[in-house]
Amino acid sequence: MNLTTFGFIFAGICLNAVAQLLLKAGTNAVGAIHLTADNWFSTGIKLATQLPIIGGLSCYVISVGVWIIGLSRVDVTIAYPLLSLGYIINAIGAWYFLGEAISLQRLLAIGVIIVGVVLLTRS
């Protein structure tokens, strides 16, 4: 995999991770969602008008386009497992931007992911 191809794959992964963080920020602003027959429409409007949610959905759309370009240049058996880098990006982003805790067990799991990604990219 050359640097340009990795750039497309990594950009898609990063955009996907940012989308998740923005969606979470949007739901944090709304609060826990409990849908009922009476509130599903108003809840949908409330969610659809949250700027972080709009931004997150936009990141998803762009990430799909970038991902398709990257996927056209590398085997899916290489590209798809690289999506696990998103777990690392999300964990760090959730800790930094959303104040979520990262326990020792989560750090160990991230370490396992990193080892797996290194092994994968060397194959």
N, C-alpha and C positions, 0 to 999 in steps of 0.2 A: 504494500500500500504506500503510495507516495504522499508527500506532504499536502498537496492540494486535495486529494481524496480524503485524507484524514481530516483536513480542515472542514470539508463539507459535512462529514459524519459528526465531527465534534460540534460544529455550529448547530446542527440539528438536535443533538443531545442537549446542548446548553439552552437552546430556545425552548425545548420541551420542559427542562427543569425550571426555567424562569416562568413558564406558563403555570406550572404547578404552584409555585410560590405566590404568583399573582392571584390565582384562583383561591388559595388559602387566605390570602390577605383580604380578598373580597368577601369570603364567607365569615371571616372574623368580624368584619364591619357589620354584617347582617346578624350574626349570632347563629345559634343552633337552628337548623331547619327542621320543622315538623310539618309535613304536608298533610292536609286534610282536604276533603271535598270542598270545603268552604274557602280555603286560603291558597290553593295551588296557583291560581292565576295571579293574585296580588304578590305572592312570594316570588313567582317567576319574573314579574315586572321589577320587583325590588332587586333581584339578582342581576337582571339584564341591564340595569342602570348603574351598577357599581363599576366605576372606572377600572379598578384592578381586574375585575372579571372580564371586562371588554378587552383589556390589555392581554390577559392570559389567553383568551380565545384567539386573539390576533397572533400571538406568539405560536400557538398551535398550528394555525394555518401556514405561517411562514416556515415553521419547522418541518412540516410535511413536504413542502416544496424543496427545501434544502436537503432533506433526508432522501428524497427520490433521486436527486442528482448524485449524492454520495453512493446510494445503493446501486446506481447504474454502473459504478466504477469498481465495485468490490463484491466479493461473494457474500451472500446473506449470512453464511455461517461465521463470517468474521464481523460483519456490521452489526447484526442483531445483538450478539452478546456484549458489544461495546456500549449498548444502551445502559448497561449496569453502571457506567460512569455517572449517569443521571442520579443514582442513589447517593453518590458521594457529593455531587454538586448540591442536591436538595438538602442533604443533612447539614452541610456547611451553611447554605443559604437560610435554612429554617432556624438554625442556631443564631446566625448573625442578624438576620432581618426580622425574624418573628419571635426570638427569645426562647425557642424550644431547647430542651435539654438534650445533650448527647452523652449518654452513659458509657461506661467502659465497655459494656457488651456491644453497643452500637459502634464504638470505635474499632473493636476487634472485627466486627462484621465488615466494616469498611476496609480494613486491612486485608481481609480475605478477598474482597472484591478487587482490590488493587492487584494482588498477586495473580488472580485469575485473568485480569485484563492484560497484565504484562506477559503472562504465558501465552495468551491468545494472540497478541500482536506479534510475538516472536515466531509463531507457527507458519 
